[in-house]
Structures are given as structure tokens and as C-alpha cells.
Amino acid sequence: NKCWPLGLPTNSGTEGSFDNVYYITSEMFDARLRAEKDKWLNGVAKALSFLTPNQVTFVSFVCGIICAFFATHRNWTNALIFWGLNRFFDGLDGSVARVSGQQSDFGGYFDIVMDFTIYSVVPIAISYGEPSDTRWLVVSFLLGTYFVNAASWMYLSAILEKQSAGAKAQGELTTVTMPPGLIGGFETVIFFSCFLIFPNYATHLFLLMGVLVCATIVQRLIWASQNLDKQKKQ
């Protein structure tokens, strides 16, 4: 039997089955990059260990807000620079926490709230900078998919933690398990970078990302329907 990255058995070992597709897409980048990221940032994290992880998270948040500010003024180069700084410091806070022994549940909670704030503000800022009725409609669709996607992974994460199949059980570095999907952290970084590099095509990119987020939601729903109550049935 194949297992998804959380170590949970899939519903079928049949090649070409949905579970096999889920296994492949969920393994795409995030889990691998998270481990590599700590190796790359270890030296920087040690140098900045005089800061608390939450302070690093706040610096990341401020960089994201500055990115949004520049986007509203159509200063795409500076917006892209501060988006990159936002992602750099967002990746650094966890490394600082682990290096300095300051990991905390509140830190993980604070980090995800700040992330979702920036994920919402930046597309709105881009739409404000290059407004049109169509763009506002599409960005509303994108933000709506964020809302549903948050429910799809956060509640699934809570159930997996309840079933002792969460982050600690699987040796994950995050505060709680992050149920993977087609659109994860790495793909979000790529999409948002493209929004700022190609602002004239932002409407099309918003739509594409929204559709792929919807696919991710369906992906998790199907997996959950086939696996969450599997042990009870056995």
C-alpha cells in the first residue's frame, strides 16, 4: 500500500487511482523544500537568534504590507522585492525557532494568521493598482477559494491531529500537520511572483490559481471521504 506524506494508508494501491495521483501531487515540493530550507537558512538563523521567532514573523508581515503598498502604486519592481523579503523572513522564523529552541504553538498560529493576511492583501493591492470590473470579479473569486481552501486543510489538519496522525507523529517540522495538495506553499510563491512580474496578466493568473485551488479542495475532499473513517470501518 502506498502512503501519502502524512504516513496514512491510501484507499487503493492501484496505479492510476485517485490516491496515487494525490500521493504524487502532494509530494511535489513543500515537504522536500521545507527540509532543504532549514539547511540553507541555518547559518542565517543562528546569526539572527537574538530575535524571537515572532519578531521575525512580524518583519515578514511588514515586508508583505510594503509589497502591497508598492503594488497599489504600480511600482512592480519594489513590490516584487518586498514580496521576496516577505517569503524569506517567513521561511526564516521557523528556522530561528528551531535553532534557538523557541518553538511554540502560538508562534505557529501567529505565523499562519500573518501569512493569510498577506495572501489576501497582495491580490487586492494588485487589483487596486490595475483596476477593472473583470479583475475585481476574478480576485473576489480567488479570495473566495482561499476561504474554502483554508477550511479544507485546517479542519482536516485538526482531525488528523485528533487521530494521532499529525505533525509530531509524522516527524513534520510544522506546528500542526499541513495536509498537502496541488496548490501548496511553493506554488503560491510562484503564482504571487508571477502576479507582480506580469501585472497585465494578473486577471488571467488570478483565475488560473483560483481554479487550481478549487481542484486542491476537491482533491482533499475525495481523500478525506475515502480515508478519515477507514479505521472505524475496519
GUSE-221456 format. One record per residue: residue in three letters; x, y, z of N, C-alpha, C in turn. Coordinates in steps of 0.1 Angstrom, whole numbers, plus 2048, in hexadecimal, padded with zeros to 3 digits. Example, Ala and Ser with C-alpha at 12.3 -4.5 7.8 and 13.67 -1.06 7.14 Angstrom:
ALA8847C784E87B7D384E8847DF84ESER8807EA8478897F584788180084F
This chain:
ASN8087F480080080080080980D800LYS8058167F780C8237F780782B803CYS80F83480880B83D81280D84B80ETRP80485481280686280F811867818PRO81687481682187981F81E87982ELEU81287983280F87884081086A845GLY81386183D81485384180784B842LEU7FC85183D7F084A83E7EE842832PRO7E88368347E682D8287DC83281ETHR7DF8318127D68358077CB82A806ASN7C082E7FF7B58257FE7B781A7F4SER7C181C7EB7C38127E17D28137DCGLY7D78077D97E58077D47E58067C5THR7D98087BF7D88067B07DF8127A9GLU7E780F7A07EE8197987E3821790GLY7E582E7907DB83778A7CF83A792SER7CE83579E7C38387A77C48467ACPHE7B984C7B17BA8597B77C485A7C2ASP7C58507CA7CE8517D57DD8527D0ASN7E084B7C57ED84B7C07F08597BBVAL7E685F7B47E886D7AF7EA8767BBTYR7E28747C57E387D7D17F187C7D7TYR7F68707D880386D7DD80E8757D6ILE80D8747C881787B7C081688A7C1THR80A8907C080989E7C080C8A47CESER80889D7D980A8A27E68198A27EAGLU8218997E382F8997E68378A37DEMET8308AB7D58378B27CB8438BA7D0PHE8418C47D984B8CD7DD84C8D07ECASP8418D37F38428D88008498D080AALA8468C380B84D8BB81585C8BA813ARG8608B980786E8B88048758C5806LEU86F8D08028758DD8038768E2811ARG86C8DE81A86C8E28278798DD82FALA87C8D182C8898CB8328958D282CGLU8958D481F8A18DA8198A28E981DLYS8978EF81F8978FD82389F8FF831ASP89D8F683A8A48F78478B38F6845LYS8B78EE83C8C58EC8398CB8F9834TRP8C48FF82A8C890C8248C991782ELEU8BE9188378BD92383F8C392184DASN8C99168508CE91385D8D891E862GLY8E19218598EB92B85D8E5939860VAL8DC93D8578D594A85A8CD949866ALA8C693E8698BE93D8758C793E881LYS8D39388818DC93988D8E094888FALA8E394F8848E795D8858DC96688ALEU8D09628888C496A88C8BD964898SER8C495B89F8BD9558AA8BB95E8B6PHE8C096B8B58BD9758C08AF97A8BELEU8A99778B289B97B8B089296F8B4THR8869728B987D9678BB8769638AEPRO8729578AD86B9538A085F95C89DASN8589608A784C9688A485097689FGLN85C97B8A386198889E86498688FVAL86A97A88B86D97887D860977875THR85697087B84996F87484397D872PHE84598687C83F99387A84799B86FVAL85499986F85C9A086485799B856SER85498E85584F98884984298F845PHE83999084F82C99784D82E9A5848VAL8379AD84E8399BB84A83E9BB83CCYS8479B283884B9B182A8409AF821GLY8379A682582B9A381D8229AF81BILE8209B78258189C382581F9CD81CILE82C9CF81D8339D88148329D3805CYS8329C68038309C17F68239C57F0ALA8189C47F980B9C87F480A9D77F2PHE8119DF7FA8119ED7F88179F17EAPHE8229EB7E78289EE7DA81F9E97CFALA8189DE7D180F9D97C68049E27C3THR7FF9E97CE7F49F27CC7F99FE7C3HIS806A017C480CA0C7BC812A077AFARG8109FB7AC8159F579F8249F579FASN82A9F57AA8399F47AB83C9E57ACTRP83C9DE7A183D9D07A184A9CA7A5THR8559D27A28629CD7A58649CD7B4ASN8619D87BB8629D87CA8589CE7D0ALA84C9CD7CA8429C47D08489B57CFLEU84E9B27C48549A57C38609A37CDILE8689AD7CF8739AC7D986E9A97E7PHE8639B17EB85E9AF7F88569A27FATRP85099D7EF84A9907EF8549857F2GLY8609877EB86B97D7ED87097E7FCLEU87198A80187598C80F86A986819ASN85E98781585398181D85597281EARG85796C81285895E812865959819PHE87096181887D95D81E87B95D82DPHE87596883387496884186995F846ASP85F95C83E85595284285C944843GLY86594183A86D93583B876934846LEU87B94084A88594185588093F863ASP87394386586E94387386E935879GLY86B92B87286B91E877879919879SER88291D87189091987289691F87FVAL89392C88189793388D89292C89AALA88592889987E9218A48859148A8ARG88990D89D88F9008A089E9018A5VAL8A590B89F8B390D8A38B49128B1SER8AB91B8B58AB9218C28A391A8CDGLY89D90F8C88949078D288890F8D7GLN8839188CE8779208D286A91C8CAGLN8699108C685D90B8BF85190C8C9SER8469118C383A9138CC82E9118C3ASP82390D8CA81690C8C28119198BEPHE8139248C780E9318C38169368B7GLY8239338B682B9378AB82693189DGLY82292489E81C91E89280F92588ETYR8079288987FA92E8967FC93C890PHE80594489780895289280D952884ASP81594988081B948873810946869ILE80793C86B7FD9398617F394585FVAL7F094C86A7E79578697ED962861MET7FA96586380196F85C80296B84DASP80595E84A80695A83D7F895C835PHE7ED95883B7E19598347DD968832THR7E197083B7DE97F83A7E598482DILE7F298082B7F99858207F497E813TYR7F09718147EB96B8087DE972803SER7D797880C7CA97F8097CD98D804VAL7D699480B7D99A28087E09A57FBVAL7E999C7F77F199E7EB7E899E7DEPRO7E09947DC7D79947D07CE9A07D0ILE7C99A47DC7C09B07DC7C89BC7D8ALA7D59BD7DD7DD9C97D97E09C97CBILE7E39BD7C57E59BD7B67D99C17AESER7CD9BD7B37C19C17AC7BE9D07AETYR7C29D57B97C19E47BB7CA9EC7B2GLY7D69E67B07E09ED7A87DC9EC799GLU7D69E17957D29E07877C49DB787PRO7BA9E578A7AC9E178C7A49DF77FSER79B9D67807919D47767869CC77CASP77A9CD77676E9C577C7719B677BTHR7779B277077A9A376F78499F779ARG78F9A777B7999A37857939A3793TRP78B9AC7977859AC7A477D99F7A6LEU77599C79B76D99079C77698379EVAL7809827967899777967919767A4VAL7959817A979D9817B579397D7C1SER7869817BF77C97C7C977B96D7C9PHE77B9687BD77A9597BC7879537C2LEU7939587BF79F9537C579F9537D4LEU79B95E7DA79A95F7E97909567EFGLY7859547E777B94A7EC78093C7ECTHR7899397E278F92B7E379892A7EETYR79F9357F27A89357FE7A093180APHE79493780B78C935817788926819VAL78392080D77F91280E78B90980FASN79690D8097A290580A7A7904818ALA7A791081F7AB91082D7A3906835ALA79690683378E8FC83A7918EE837SER7958EC82A7978DE8257A48D982BTRP7AE8E182E7BA8DB8347BB8DD843MET7B68E88487B78EA8567AF8E085ETYR7A28DE85A79A8D486179F8C685FLEU7A48C38537AA8B68517B68B4859SER7BE8BF85B7CA8BE8637C68BB872ALA7BB8C28777B68C08847B28B1886ILE7AB8AC87D7A789E87E7B289487ELEU7BC8978767C888E8757D088F882GLU7D189B8887D889C8957D08958A0LYS7C289589F7BA88E8A87BC87F8A7GLN7BE87A89B7C086C8987CF86889BSER7D78718A07E586E8A37ED86B896ALA7E987188B7EF87087E7F487D87AGLY7F88868837FC89488080A89687FALA80E8A388181C8A787E82689F887LYS82389E89482D89789D82E888899ALA82388289682487489382B871886GLN82B87B87D83187987083F87F86FGLY84388687A85188C879851899871GLU84589F86F8458AC86884B8B7870LEU8508C28698568CD87084C8D8874THR83F8D786F8358E187182E8DE87FTHR8278E98848208E88908158DD890VAL80E8DE8858048D38828068CE874THR8008C28718038BD8647FC8C5859MET8038C684E7FE8CE8437F98C4838PRO7ED8C18387E88B782D7EB8BD81FPRO7F38B58187F88BB80B7EE8BB800GLY7F18C17F57E88C17EA7EE8C77DDLEU7E78C97D37ED8CE7C67F38DB7C8ILE7EC8E47CF7F18F27D17F58F37E0GLY8028F47E28078F57F08109017F1GLY8199027FB82090E7FD8299127F1PHE8309087EC83A90B7E18329107D5GLU82790A7D181F90E7C681A91C7C8THR81691F7D481192D7D881C9377D6VAL8289347DA83393E7D78359407C9ILE8349367C18369377B282B9407ACPHE81E93D7B08139447AA8149537AEPHE8169567BB8179647BF82296B7B9SER82D9657B783896B7B083496E7A1CYS82D96579B82896878D81E97378DPHE81697479780C98079881498D797LEU81F98E79E82799A79E83099C792ILE83599178D83D992781835995774PHE82998F77482199176881399776CPRO8139A47718079A97767FC9AB76CASN8009AC75F7F69AE7557EE9A1753TYR7F49967577ED9897567E8984764ALA7E798C76D7E398877B7D598277BTHR7CC9887737BF9837737BE97476FHIS7C69717657C69637607CD95A76ALEU7D795F7717DF95877B7D6955787PHE7CE96078B7C595E7967BB953794LEU7B69537877AC9497847B293B784LEU7BE93A77E7C592D77D7C892878BMET7CD9307947D092C7A17C39287A9GLY7B99307A77AC92C7AE7A691F7A9VAL7A791C79C7A390F7977AB90479DLEU7B890579E7C18FB7A47BF8F97B3VAL7BC9047BA7B89037C87AC8FB7CACYS7A28FE7C17958F67C17998E77BFALA7A28E47B67A58D67B47AC8D07C0THR7B48D87C77BA8D47D47B08D17DEILE7A58D97DF79A8D77E97938C97E6VAL7908C77D978A8BB7D57938AF7D8GLN7A08B17D57AA8A67D87A98A27E7ARG7A98AB7F07A98A87FE79C8A2802LEU7918A77FC7848A18007838937FCILE78888F7F07878817EC7908797F5TRP79C87E7F77A587680079F87480EALA79987F81379387E821788874821SER77F87481777486B81677885D816GLN78385A81078884C80E79084781AASN7968508227A084C82C79D85083BLEU79685B83D79585F84B78E855855ASP78484F85077C845858780837855LYS78B83584E78F82884A79181E856GLN79882386079B81A86C78E816873LYS78481F87377781B87A770810872LYS77181086576B80685D7717F985EGLN77F7F98617867ED8637847E8871
